[in-house]
Structure formats: C-alpha cells, structure tokens
C-alpha cells in the first residue's frame, strides 16, 4: 500500500458515486457533526476510534473525515500503525468538501 494516506474530495465523491464499499468515519465531536456532515458517515470522535483498530485483519477500507484534515490524518496514521491495510484521510476535511460541493452547485 502507498504511504499516501490522503484522499481528495473529488476522489471521495467518485467512490461515493460508484458506490464503492468504504466506511466513512467522521472523527469530529458530535456538536461539529450535527452542524453538517457527509451523508452515510459514522460519527466516532477521534478519542473513541481506537477500538476500530483492534482487528488488524479488518480489510474494510476506512476514510476518516474531520473539519480541516488534521484529526482525520491522525486517525488514519493510527490505523496504519495498527496494521490496517486501507485507511485514508479526507484532504482538507469538511472545509474542502463544503467549498468544492458549493462550487459544483453553480
């Protein structure tokens, strides 16, 4: 696997459009999540994601999302260190998602 754990907004949108099986995990607080999130994401705050990494044989692709990409990168790195094969962080987080999504509407 590549050491690049980032995924761009456009790459994520393509995965969603193609219905690629992937688990979307928003690592922001419940309050941040309530203020807007990507459809079909699970809200698991960063400090609560450790149990996801208990099974290093978990082959499910995981994409972590936060507000700006910092916390999601931490979560992805934790997953890599735990030996998970396919973990990514949404580059630019929800800020980038909202920016590109609003530009798609116009």
Secondary structure, DSSP 8 states (H G I E B T S, - for coil): --S--EE-HHHHHHHHHTT---EEEE-S-HHHHHT---TT-EE--GGG-GGGGS-TT----EEEE-SSSHHHHHHHHHHHHTT-S-EEEETTHHHHHHHHHHHHH-
